[in-house]
Amino acid sequence: MGTLSSEFKSCLQSITEQPRIYADANVTAGLATFMRDRLRWDVLFVIEHDLRRASDQEHYRVARRLLRTLITFDRDFLARSANTQAPPPKL
């Protein structure tokens, strides 16, 4: 038996049918809208929240904490992660 949080996460994953997306600032507003409106995906778009200036590591941490799939068009996302003290995110 895990914590309340871990038990809730497993329940959430089993009842959520559409993908849960975390779209960073490199994703266009048009694509975020398309994923929401046409695909009916649950999209958290960082431009609409106070996360626009967050570091790559912070985007990864937030997406993971929220159980969302991180989508980015940042070509050097992993390269910058490799140049920091923190271990690179496992994608």
N, C-alpha and C positions, 0 to 999 in steps of 0.2 A: 504494500500500500504506500502510495506516494503522498506528497503534500496536496493540499486543496488545489493549488495552482496547477500542478502536474496532472491531477485527475480531471480538472476542468478542461485542460488543453486537449486531452485525449477524447473527451466527449465532444468538444467543439469540432475537432477534426473529423469525427465520425458523422456528424450531422450536417456539415457544410459540404454542399455538392459543387458549388462553383469555386474556382481558384480565388485565393486571397492574395492580392498583389500589392507590393510596395514599389511604386514607381518613383525613381529619384528624379532630380532636376534635369537630367539629360534626356528624359522621355518627353516627347512633345505633348502639349495639351490635347491635340487632336487624337493621338493614340490613346491617351488616358480616357478621353470621352468615348472613343470607339469601344474600348474594352468594357466600359461601364454600360453604355447604351445598347450596343449591338450584341456583345457577347454576354452581357449580364454578369460580369465578373465584379467581385468586391475589390475596388481599387482605392488604396490610400495614395494620393498624389502629393508629394512633398511640397510642391509649389503652393498648394492650397492650405498648407499648415506651416508652422514655424520651424521647418526643418530644411529649408532651401540651402543654407550655408553650412550644414553639418558635414563633417568629414566622411570619407568613404567608410572608415571603421564604424563611425556612429550610425550611418545608414544601415550597415550590416547588423549591428547590435540591435537596433530598433526593429528591423524587419524580422530578425530571429525571435526577439522577445514577443512580437505580435503574431508570430506564426504565419508570416507572409513570405511569398516568393519575391525576392528582390529582382527588379528589372532595371537595367541601366544601359545606356549607350556610351558610357564613359570608357574609351578605349584603353586607358591605362589604370583602370580600377585595381586590378591585381598587382600591377607593377608598383604603384605607389604604396600598396599595402606591404610589399616585400621590403621597402625601404624604411619602414618604421620599426620601432622596438617591439611592437605587438606582433603576435603571429598572424599571418595572412588568414582571411576568412576561408573556410572550407565551403566551396560552392558545389 
